Amino acid sequence: RLQELLKDVFQLPISQGTIENLLNKTAKKSQPFYQAILDQIKSANYVGSDETGAKVNGEKWWIWVWQNLKNTFLKASDNRGFRTVEEVLPEGLPNATIGSDRLAAQLKTASKAKQFCLPHLFRDLIFLEEQEKNDWSTQFKQLLKQALELRATAVQNNQAWTKEQTEVILIENKLNQLLLQTIDREKFPQTLTFQKSMIKGRNHLFTFLYDLEVPPDNNASERAVRNVKVKQKISGQFKSGQDTFCTLRSIIDTLRKRELDVLFFLKRIMAI
């Protein structure tokens, strides 16, 4: 498609091999900037993380992302487990709060704190309401809505909550009560499983109330890997360009987040 675009629109005949060489050359010259993005991620106060499946020569791979307000770092890996995290972040993210969808590898990553994605929890709770019709799921969903209302107030006042404030004490106590509530294993097995998961991640539910830099969702991470799905729908699998894709996409998305001219800086990189 790129070959056709250059020929039909710009009257520039160019082979696919030359285009591939140019992309690889740009990715190679971009490595210092790609590494700089990762270094900024390592020192950030908040990092959202996610991953999505991708085909590479017929095999299942994953494109991982670590991102925040100013940076996006993508990495292709043939492994969905913690091994990838160890390779990219051998020391973890000790200074950051990590936002995630509760993937085990992300929860295992060393960090200052963690935050579950609330929209994912809402989807799970809606499913449990419809499947098992347990009041506990409805109560937990209402609790999360109350937490989001507190967040909205904090954002409006530009002041995060502190754990000594009455409103926060009340919602934290209500959470504890729900986690201590007995759920019938025979009648509501999936609800019980969800409750156990929340007990295990008790301290990862309301981090966003105490730090306005921490969002209550992981939507930005999902947006960061959406281009992978678009690429697959249009072009199919990767052949050998997954690393080049991740490098250049990381550079482009980071420039866009910083409201910088993408073409200007790509030309600067190519001129190095």
MIRO-646751 format. One line per field, with one value per residue (C-alpha): residue number from 1; chain; x, y, z. Coordinates in Angstrom, 1 decimal. Example, Ala and Ser with C-alpha at 12.3 -4.5 7.8 and 13.67 -1.06 7.14 Angstrom:
i = (1/2)
ch = (A/A)
xx = (12.3/13.7)
yy = (-4.5/-1.1)
zz = (7.8/7.1)
***
This chain:
i = (1/2/3/4/5/6/7/8/9/10/11/12/13/14/15/16/17/18/19/20/21/22/23/24/25/26/27/28/29/30/31/32/33/34/35/36/37/38/39/40/41/42/43/44/45/46/47/48/49/50/51/52/53/54/55/56/57/58/59/60/61/62/63/64/65/66/67/68/69/70/71/72/73/74/75/76/77/78/79/80/81/82/83/84/85/86/87/88/89/90/91/92/93/94/95/96/97/98/99/100/101/102/103/104/105/106/107/108/109/110/111/112/113/114/115/116/117/118/119/120/121/122/123/124/125/126/127/128/129/130/131/132/133/134/135/136/137/138/139/140/141/142/143/144/145/146/147/148/149/150/151/152/153/154/155/156/157/158/159/160/161/162/163/164/165/166/167/168/169/170/171/172/173/174/175/176/177/178/179/180/181/182/183/184/185/186/187/188/189/190/191/192/193/194/195/196/197/198/199/200/201/202/203/204/205/206/207/208/209/210/211/212/213/214/215/216/217/218/219/220/221/222/223/224/225/226/227/228/229/230/231/232/233/234/235/236/237/238/239/240/241/242/243/244/245/246/247/248/249/250/251/252/253/254/255/256/257/258/259/260/261/262/263/264/265/266/267/268/269/270/271/272)
ch = (A/A/A/A/A/A/A/A/A/A/A/A/A/A/A/A/A/A/A/A/A/A/A/A/A/A/A/A/A/A/A/A/A/A/A/A/A/A/A/A/A/A/A/A/A/A/A/A/A/A/A/A/A/A/A/A/A/A/A/A/A/A/A/A/A/A/A/A/A/A/A/A/A/A/A/A/A/A/A/A/A/A/A/A/A/A/A/A/A/A/A/A/A/A/A/A/A/A/A/A/A/A/A/A/A/A/A/A/A/A/A/A/A/A/A/A/A/A/A/A/A/A/A/A/A/A/A/A/A/A/A/A/A/A/A/A/A/A/A/A/A/A/A/A/A/A/A/A/A/A/A/A/A/A/A/A/A/A/A/A/A/A/A/A/A/A/A/A/A/A/A/A/A/A/A/A/A/A/A/A/A/A/A/A/A/A/A/A/A/A/A/A/A/A/A/A/A/A/A/A/A/A/A/A/A/A/A/A/A/A/A/A/A/A/A/A/A/A/A/A/A/A/A/A/A/A/A/A/A/A/A/A/A/A/A/A/A/A/A/A/A/A/A/A/A/A/A/A/A/A/A/A/A/A/A/A/A/A/A/A/A/A/A/A/A/A/A/A/A/A/A/A)
xx = (0.0/2.8/4.5/1.2/0.8/4.2/3.7/0.2/0.2/3.8/4.9/7.8/8.3/10.1/10.4/9.0/12.5/13.8/10.9/11.7/15.4/14.4/12.1/14.8/17.4/15.2/14.5/18.2/19.0/16.1/17.5/19.0/15.6/13.8/16.1/15.6/11.8/12.4/14.7/11.9/9.4/11.8/11.9/8.2/5.8/3.0/3.1/0.2/0.9/-0.9/-0.2/-2.0/-1.5/0.2/1.0/4.7/5.3/2.3/3.4/1.7/3.6/2.6/3.2/3.7/3.3/4.5/3.2/2.2/1.2/4.4/5.8/4.9/7.3/6.3/8.1/7.5/8.0/7.3/6.4/3.4/4.8/7.0/10.1/9.3/9.0/12.4/14.0/12.7/12.6/15.0/14.7/10.9/9.4/10.3/9.3/6.0/2.4/1.6/-1.9/-3.0/-5.8/-4.6/-2.4/-0.2/3.1/2.2/1.1/4.4/6.4/8.2/6.6/5.8/2.1/-0.5/-3.9/-6.5/-8.4/-11.9/-13.7/-12.4/-13.8/-17.1/-17.3/-16.6/-19.2/-21.9/-21.2/-21.5/-24.8/-26.3/-24.8/-25.2/-27.6/-25.8/-26.4/-22.7/-21.7/-24.2/-22.9/-19.3/-20.2/-21.9/-18.8/-16.6/-19.0/-18.7/-15.0/-15.1/-17.3/-14.7/-12.1/-14.1/-14.3/-10.6/-9.9/-12.3/-10.5/-7.1/-6.3/-5.9/-7.6/-5.8/-6.5/-7.5/-10.5/-13.9/-15.2/-12.3/-12.4/-16.1/-15.4/-12.4/-14.4/-17.2/-14.7/-13.4/-17.0/-17.6/-14.4/-15.2/-18.7/-19.4/-20.3/-22.0/-19.5/-22.2/-24.6/-22.1/-18.7/-17.6/-18.5/-16.5/-13.5/-13.8/-14.0/-10.9/-9.1/-10.2/-9.0/-5.6/-5.5/-7.1/-4.5/-4.7/-8.3/-8.3/-4.7/-6.2/-7.9/-4.6/-2.6/-4.1/-1.4/-2.8/-5.9/-8.7/-8.5/-6.0/-7.5/-4.4/-2.5/-5.3/-5.1/-1.3/-1.7/-4.7/-2.5/-1.3/-4.8/-5.4/-2.2/-3.2/-6.7/-5.4/-2.0/-2.2/0.8/4.3/7.0/10.1/9.3/7.8/10.8/11.0/7.3/7.6/10.5/9.0/5.5/7.0/8.8/5.8/3.3/5.7/6.1/2.3/1.8/4.3/2.5/5.7/6.0/6.4/7.8/10.2/11.8/11.8/13.7/16.1/16.7/17.3/19.8/22.0)
yy = (0.0/2.4/1.5/2.3/5.6/6.8/5.8/7.0/10.2/11.4/9.7/8.1/4.5/2.7/-1.0/-2.7/-3.7/-0.1/0.9/-1.8/-0.8/2.9/1.9/-0.4/2.4/4.9/2.4/1.9/5.6/6.0/3.5/6.3/8.0/4.7/4.0/7.5/6.9/3.7/5.6/8.2/5.4/3.9/7.1/8.0/8.4/6.6/4.0/2.2/-1.2/-3.6/-6.1/-7.5/-10.5/-10.2/-12.8/-13.0/-15.4/-17.4/-17.6/-15.9/-13.0/-10.1/-6.3/-4.9/-1.2/0.9/4.4/7.6/11.1/12.0/8.7/5.5/2.5/-0.6/-3.9/-7.0/-10.4/-14.0/-14.3/-13.1/-13.9/-12.1/-13.0/-10.1/-7.7/-8.9/-8.4/-4.8/-3.7/-5.9/-3.7/-3.2/0.3/1.0/4.7/4.3/3.3/0.8/0.8/-2.5/-4.9/-7.3/-9.4/-11.5/-10.4/-6.7/-7.3/-9.1/-6.1/-4.4/-0.9/1.7/1.0/-0.4/0.5/-1.8/-0.6/0.2/-0.2/-3.8/-4.4/-2.9/-5.3/-8.3/-7.1/-6.6/-10.1/-11.5/-9.6/-11.1/-14.6/-15.2/-12.4/-11.7/-8.5/-8.4/-7.6/-4.7/-3.3/-3.6/-1.8/1.0/1.3/1.8/4.4/6.3/6.1/7.7/10.5/11.2/11.2/13.8/16.0/15.7/16.7/19.6/20.9/19.9/18.3/14.5/13.0/12.0/8.8/10.9/12.5/11.3/10.6/8.4/6.6/5.7/4.3/2.3/0.9/-0.1/-1.8/-3.8/-4.8/-6.1/-8.1/-9.7/-10.6/-14.3/-15.5/-18.9/-21.0/-23.3/-20.6/-17.9/-19.5/-16.9/-14.0/-15.7/-16.0/-12.3/-11.4/-13.4/-11.5/-8.2/-9.3/-10.1/-6.8/-4.8/-2.0/-1.6/-0.4/3.2/4.4/7.0/8.8/9.6/10.6/12.6/11.5/8.0/7.5/5.1/3.3/1.8/3.3/5.1/1.8/0.2/3.1/2.7/-0.9/-0.3/0.5/-3.1/-4.4/-1.9/-3.0/-6.7/-6.1/-4.2/-5.8/-9.1/-10.5/-9.2/-11.0/-9.5/-5.9/-6.2/-4.6/-1.8/-1.2/-0.9/1.4/3.8/3.7/4.5/7.5/8.7/8.3/10.0/13.0/13.2/13.1/16.0/17.9/17.9/17.8/14.2/14.6/17.3/15.1/12.0/14.0/15.1/11.5/10.4/13.3/11.9)
zz = (0.0/0.8/-2.5/-4.3/-2.4/-3.4/-7.0/-7.5/-5.5/-5.6/-8.9/-7.0/-8.0/-5.1/-4.3/-1.2/-0.3/-0.3/1.9/4.3/4.4/5.0/7.9/9.4/9.0/10.7/13.6/14.0/14.2/16.6/19.2/21.4/21.6/22.0/25.0/26.3/26.4/28.4/30.8/31.4/32.0/34.6/36.5/36.2/39.1/37.1/34.4/32.7/31.2/28.9/26.2/23.1/20.9/17.5/14.8/13.7/10.9/12.0/15.7/18.6/20.0/22.2/21.9/25.4/26.3/29.2/29.0/30.8/30.0/28.1/27.0/25.2/25.0/23.0/23.0/20.9/22.7/22.1/25.8/27.7/31.1/33.6/31.6/29.3/32.2/33.6/30.2/29.8/33.4/35.4/38.5/38.0/38.5/42.2/42.0/40.1/40.6/37.9/36.4/34.8/34.0/36.7/34.4/36.8/35.1/35.7/39.3/39.9/38.8/41.6/42.2/44.7/44.3/41.9/40.5/39.1/36.0/37.2/33.9/33.7/37.2/36.2/33.3/35.6/38.1/35.5/34.2/37.8/38.4/35.3/35.8/39.5/40.5/43.8/45.7/46.6/43.1/42.9/46.2/45.1/41.8/43.8/45.9/42.9/41.6/44.9/44.7/41.2/42.6/45.2/42.5/40.5/43.6/44.1/40.5/40.7/43.8/42.4/45.7/46.3/49.3/52.4/54.4/57.5/55.8/56.8/53.2/52.5/55.9/55.2/51.7/52.9/55.8/53.4/51.2/54.2/55.1/51.6/51.5/54.9/53.8/53.5/50.0/49.5/47.5/46.1/44.9/43.8/43.0/40.4/42.8/45.5/43.1/42.3/46.0/46.7/43.9/45.5/48.9/47.4/45.6/48.4/48.3/44.5/44.3/45.5/44.8/42.4/45.3/47.0/43.9/41.1/38.7/38.9/36.7/37.7/34.4/32.0/28.8/27.7/27.6/25.6/23.1/22.8/21.5/19.4/16.4/16.5/16.0/13.2/11.5/11.8/10.4/7.4/6.7/8.6/10.5/10.9/8.9/10.5/11.2/14.7/16.4/13.8/14.3/18.1/17.9/15.4/16.9/20.4/18.9/17.0/19.9/22.4/20.0/19.7/23.4/23.7/20.9/18.8/15.0/14.1/10.6/11.7/14.3/12.2/9.5/12.2/13.3/9.7/9.3/12.1)
***
